[in-house]
Each structure stands twice: as C-alpha cells, then as structure tokens.
Amino acid sequence: MKHHGLLYSIMVLCASNLGLQGLGFIYRIALSRLAGAEGLGMYHLAYSVYAVVHAACLSGVTMACSRLSAELYASGHRNSIGIMTRKAAKTFILFISLGIIILFFYRNFIAQNILGDLTIKAVFPVMIICLALTGVENIVKSICIGLDKVEWAASAELTEQIVRIVSVIGLLAFFGGENPGKVAIIIFVGMCISECVSAALLARIYKTKIYKPISKPLPSGFDKEFIAVVLPLTGAAVFNNLLASASSIILPNRLMLAGFTEEQALYELGVISSMAMPLLLLPIAMIGSMCTVIVPTISKNRTQGNSNRINALVEKSIGVTGLLAIPLTALIVPLAPTLSRLFFAQPITLSYVAILGVEVILIYYQMVTTGILNGLGKQRFVVFSAVSGEVLQLVLVWILAANPKLGIYGYIIAQVMASILTVSCNFICLCNCTDIKQKLFSLFAKPIVCGATVFLWVRVLYTFFLGAVGFQWLSVVFTVLSSGFICLFLLHMLGVKISDYIRTGRTTNVSFLWSFY
C-alpha cells in the first residue's frame, strides 16, 4: 500500500470538506426555506438525543481505529488491522445494543419529559437504523484516515452528502408540512437513506482494499491500549453530549422565563444552530481537515519516538489554525447580517454574530488542541478539560438565559465562557508536554493583529463597493477579495511567509518539514 504524505492527506480532506461544506450550505438554505426556523429548532432538539447516542457508540471506537491503525501501520503490523476492525465492530455492537434498550424502555419519558413533545419518539426507530449504518461508515472511514488513505473516506463522504441533500429536500418537498415534529422525522429518514449508500460504499472499500485474508496477531498490550482509548473518550463524549444536549433542551424553557414565547424560543434555537453558526463555520473545512489528520500522524510519530517532528507538528498546527481562524472569522462577522438575509431570508444582528464569532474561534482552537492531545495519548486530560467546559456551560445557560436583559445572549455568553475554560486547559497541558510555550505569543499575536485589521476594513469596503456597483452579491465578492489581499499584505509585513506553510522542502524555523512525510 502506497503511503501518502501529511500534506497530501490534508489537501484531499480539505478539498472534500470544501465540497461537503458547499453542498451542506446549499442544504441548509433549502432546509431553512422548506422546514422553517421552528421546524429546524424541533429537529435540533431531536438531534440532541441522536448526538448523545452517537457519541456513546462511536466516539471512542472511531478514535481508537484512527490512532491505533496508524500505530499498527508504523510498527509493521499492517496485517493485524483486520483483527482490530473486528474488535471495534464488536465494541460498537455492544454499545448500540445498550442504546437501543435505553431508547426502547424510556422513549416516552425522553420524548415527553425531556424533549417536551411526545411525537418525537417516532424518530427513534429511524435514528437507530441511521446510527447502525453510521457505525459501519465511521469505523472504516477512521481506518482509512489512519492508513493515510483519506481519498477513500472523502469519496464516500461526498456521495453521502449528495444523496442526503436530494433525499431530505425531496421528502420535505413532497411530504413536509407546518408540523415541526413531522419535519424532524422527515429529515432523519433522509439521513438514513444517505447513510445506506455511504455504508455500502465503505464496506466495499474495506473488503476490496483494506481487508487481508491472512491476519497476524495483535502486538502485546494492544487490548489494554484499545480499552484505554475507547473507555475514557466514550465516557467523556457521552457526558459532554448529555451536558451540551441539556443546554439545548433547557434553553427554550429558560428563554420563556426571560419573556419569550415557546415559538420564539424554538425560533432562536433554530437561527443559532442552522443559520448563524453555519455562516461563521465556513472555514471549518480547512481546519477540520488538519485536525482529522493530526491525530494519527502525531500518534505514529510518538510510536517512532520522533519528538522533534511532534514539536514541529504542534507548532505548525496551532500556527495554521490561528492564521485561518481569526482573519477568516473577522471577515465573515461583519458580513454575516447581509449574508443571512441573502441566504436564509432571516435577520441577525451584528452584536449577536460578533459574540458567536469569538465562540467559533475558540471552537477551532479547541479542535486542534484536542486532536494534538489525543495523538499524544492524553485522553484523560482531554476528558477533564471537555467535561469542565460543558459543566460550566450548563450552569451558565441555566443562570444567564433566564435573565430578561440577556435572553439568547446569555446562551451565547455561556458557550464562550465554557470554550475559554476548555481551550485554556488544553494549552496548559500542551505547554507541559511540548516546547510550544515560548512560541505562543508569536502564534497568537500575528493572527490577532491581522484579524483586527480585516474586521475594521470589511464594513468600509462593503459600503464602498455597494455604492459603486449597487448589487449586494457583487459587493460581498469584491469585499472578500479585497480583504483577502489586505490580509496577505499584512501577513507579509509581519514576516509571515505563506509559502512556508505549504511548500515541500527546507523551511524556516516556524514551519514544518512536510517532506518528511
């Protein structure tokens, strides 16, 4: 099997994620128009249950598959991956069986008392089928990423997204209605159809390209390491998703205490989850690609004892995250009210989006630091920091969202404060186990200066171009292009060479030697 480099893997995943994000954005626009904010709010409540069960069944298993397949490959145990896959599949079956039992016996309680609508229990059977198919997909996809075969995973993801868009939009167009509960059911049915296609594709990829009929025994101590990855991450994911779902579930009730009606509360939840956040998370395709690849890459180098390369990878990952996350978010925030009107026909205020922008930047840093720490084998600390953040968020949502002076802003502030705590904990741990501490100022200062400049210029540029050309879409395009040039020029003035982050060969002291991979 040909072994691809890190840059190749990131570029393939990035191209795939950009395609997925473009399709997903079209999908969300169609959903916002066919389902409405209230329907999306109800779907988000139902999805909170799916997220908890998904996390319980797959979060630890997929991380183990990605990390440990890379370690097996690096240590010469390529033919042991089949045994690892069977072990992962048995673990997933055990977890999903427990999930089915809980959902079956407590379906009325969950729907009526937790979600507040008994009709949502009709989603649960479709949800379980969807999750079973997702398990096949995610296990094989994680192994593909661990083996540096991201193009296999990318092709299945793109196919799945296309099928999902067609299925959900088609079903909503034919069978949708004003009932928010019915909308949630229809969306999950469409998801199930797309997962059928993706699971079938990846099962075939595994059988024809990964599976080896002759298997070698797993190395000594593998079972212990597998459990050490699966159990902490599964427990943390379940707890975190329970807390995050609790925040979403209690939000409408807390907002009603602040003076909102039930319809207004569901509307606000739908706007945040399906309109405002997708706009602000547009750069996630690039950053998410790096975070996906970083875990098996660091794990592989840890197995080989390459501490210098690990330190370089950590520095490169944090640097790239800052240079992408801060300027791009600073570009999107001032344009978000305009983009929301153009895409979703829904108004959002600049102050509302600005606070969410801070949250999005913190999400990016949380993603990359969590990936690095998982690759370094710091699962227990990742559990601690993530749980701490979710506990803080739940407490603050309970207190702040019910305040009439804050309302929905209380929910956003709670998210920001929780992310600050989690990211701070992750960076403290990174400073203790790598040599990144003395470089943090440079890694943060330059993106912040660049982002602040872009933020100040975007509104000026947009107003200028709107007056010059008279069309909102063209004004947005010209503003984005002009802001990009300003950003690149400012980075050049600050001594940041973009070529150092993408080229192969000898690099400067702030760059990573991609050619080693």
Beta strands, then each sheet from edge to edge (+ up, - down):
end
